[in-house]
Amino acid sequence: MPAAVTGASPGAWPYRPSERSRFADSGGNEMRGNLGAIALILIGILALAINLGLLEVDFAQLLRTWWPVLLIIVGVGMFLAPDTDAPRKRN
């Protein structure tokens, strides 16, 4: 079809993405999404167990004792996260 009929710019039709472009370097975003989902599921299970009386947890005491671990976890997460500011390599 002519470009004027489809509204596409010249040279854009037919669009054929290469296999490399569809699956190239995802940057680990899939795992980050899975990790967040797993964390939400575990937090939900923990909250449900506390609400049902299956667990008795004093979050204030836990937080007072173990708050430095939160800083360590955030630091390790920042260290292991992919660098989004770096320019992308072109093949």
Backbone torsions as a table, in degrees:
resi	resn	phi	psi	omega
1	MET	NA	146.6	176.7
2	PRO	-68.2	153.1	-178.3
3	ALA	-63.3	-33.4	-178.7
4	ALA	-66.5	-32.0	-178.5
5	VAL	-75.2	-41.5	-175.6
6	THR	-87.2	-17.8	-178.1
7	GLY	85.5	1.4	-179.4
8	ALA	-84.6	154.3	177.6
9	SER	-76.0	155.3	179.7
10	PRO	-60.1	137.2	179.0
11	GLY	88.5	-6.4	-178.3
12	ALA	-91.4	-10.5	-177.5
13	TRP	-115.4	136.4	-7.8
14	PRO	-81.6	141.6	179.0
15	TYR	-84.9	122.4	179.6
16	ARG	-130.0	95.9	177.9
17	PRO	-68.0	139.2	178.8
18	SER	-78.4	158.4	178.1
19	GLU	-59.4	-37.3	-178.6
20	ARG	-63.7	-40.8	-176.1
21	SER	-71.3	-30.0	-179.4
22	ARG	-75.9	-32.9	-173.7
23	PHE	-116.1	9.4	-176.7
24	ALA	-71.8	147.8	176.7
25	ASP	5.5	93.7	-179.3
26	SER	-80.1	-12.5	177.5
27	GLY	76.8	13.0	177.5
28	GLY	77.7	14.7	-178.0
29	ASN	-66.2	-28.1	179.3
30	GLU	-64.7	-42.9	-178.9
31	MET	-67.2	-37.4	179.2
32	ARG	-61.9	-40.6	176.9
33	GLY	-65.1	-40.4	178.1
34	ASN	-67.2	-39.6	-179.8
35	LEU	-63.8	-41.5	177.4
36	GLY	-64.0	-40.7	178.7
37	ALA	-65.1	-42.9	179.3
38	ILE	-64.1	-41.1	178.9
39	ALA	-62.7	-42.7	178.3
40	LEU	-63.8	-40.0	178.4
41	ILE	-63.6	-45.2	-179.7
42	LEU	-65.1	-40.8	177.9
43	ILE	-64.5	-40.4	178.1
44	GLY	-63.7	-42.7	178.0
45	ILE	-63.4	-42.7	178.5
46	LEU	-62.8	-45.6	179.7
47	ALA	-63.7	-40.3	178.5
48	LEU	-64.7	-42.1	178.9
49	ALA	-63.4	-37.7	177.9
50	ILE	-68.7	-43.7	-179.8
51	ASN	-64.9	-32.3	179.5
52	LEU	-83.6	-3.8	178.8
53	GLY	81.5	13.8	179.0
54	LEU	-79.0	-25.5	177.9
55	LEU	-128.5	145.8	173.6
56	GLU	-122.0	110.5	-173.8
57	VAL	-128.2	133.6	175.0
58	ASP	-100.9	94.9	-176.5
59	PHE	-64.7	-32.8	179.3
60	ALA	-62.4	-44.5	178.7
61	GLN	-66.6	-42.0	177.6
62	LEU	-60.8	-43.0	-179.5
63	LEU	-66.7	-40.8	178.5
64	ARG	-62.3	-35.0	-176.5
65	THR	-85.0	-43.8	-167.9
66	TRP	-107.7	15.2	-177.4
67	TRP	-60.6	-31.4	178.3
68	PRO	-62.2	-27.3	178.9
69	VAL	-63.3	-34.1	177.0
70	LEU	-61.2	-41.0	177.7
71	LEU	-64.5	-40.8	179.3
72	ILE	-63.7	-44.5	-179.5
73	ILE	-62.9	-43.9	178.6
74	VAL	-63.4	-41.9	179.0
75	GLY	-63.3	-44.2	178.3
76	VAL	-64.9	-40.1	177.5
77	GLY	-61.6	-40.8	178.1
78	MET	-67.2	-37.0	-179.4
79	PHE	-67.6	-39.5	-176.1
80	LEU	-87.4	-11.6	-179.2
81	ALA	-68.1	143.3	178.1
82	PRO	-64.4	144.7	-179.2
83	ASP	-76.8	110.3	-177.8
84	THR	-87.6	-12.3	-179.6
85	ASP	-85.2	-17.5	-177.5
86	ALA	-71.7	142.7	177.3
87	PRO	-66.6	143.6	-178.6
88	ARG	-76.3	142.7	177.2
89	LYS	-78.3	138.5	176.3
90	ARG	-105.5	129.5	179.6
91	ASN	-91.3	NA	NA
